[in-house]
Amino acid sequence: MKKIILYGIFVIILIFTMPIVFTNQFQETEEVASEKTEEKFEKANYGDLSTIRLLHKDTNEVEEIEFDTYLYGVVSAEMPASYELEALRAQAVVARTYTIYKIVSGSKHENADICDSSLCCQAWISKESRLARWEENKKDEYWKKIVNAVDSTSGRYVSYQGQPINAFFHSNSGGITELPVNVWGGSYPYLQVVATSGEEDYTGYRSEVEVSKDELIQKMLEKYSNFQINFEEVNCIQILDLTESGRVKTMKIGNVSLSGVEARAIFGLKSAKFGFEINGDVIKFIVTGYGHGVGMSQTGADSLAKQGLTYEEIVKHYYRDVEIK
Ligand SMILES: [Zn+2]
């Protein structure tokens, strides 16, 4: 109990002191940036957050890593290093914000602040593993780019009314982002439906999944033991309504009504923005975008960077009425 109270006090102190710590640092970073000393950016003093306790899911070991060094591993795991530098900077700021939010709002993990799984917290890869996966002639350039993206934004995070935001991000919005209420429930004033052009040029924008009628029945029965369908009926599969962003809100498959998010999980679709066709024995889902669709789209960020937007403009495109501290 005492531990919980102490932790509560720590969190309260953190909430009030963090903006001060980051605001001071922001000025320093600006000065350094103005000298155009690329790759020699001064790092922020993160105070109580100077090290992150990172849980490695595969070994169950907890590693303490300096905050920005942890972010090298996140940015290089979450976004291709071939993307524009401004997109990588936006990713660094968003990943930093996501990490701070996770710690301040209470970690899911008992002895760690965050884990290295994208399914649970946020993806992370070690420098060694990352370098091993890049082509030999790209290793040096790509790693420097990642380090630059993190160091040149050191200490900077996204805030709404003075508090770090819950900075969701995903791979490809399919041209338009989704409200969190349609994915997990809940809403945040800074997470709205946002359109972005240029995402159709990326792999992951369009995909298809085909299932046979038998496979569909099998997959539905795993979730709904009372599932029944008569493929002779015209509307045996039907999309009932769409969300504000055009994703499937609810649909009917046989005698079961389910959400688009649920159908996405059952059939392994890349997103809930889909239509379908029935051709003979095959049901084909035609999917647009990749991921839950909430917050910043990574391909959208790269597309906006190519259009000349800075990382600050990219972040503000995806999160409404926010400031970058
Ligand atoms: Zn986790």
Residues whose N, C-alpha, C, O or C-beta is under 5 A from the ligand:
A	BS01	ZN	I114 C115 C120 C121
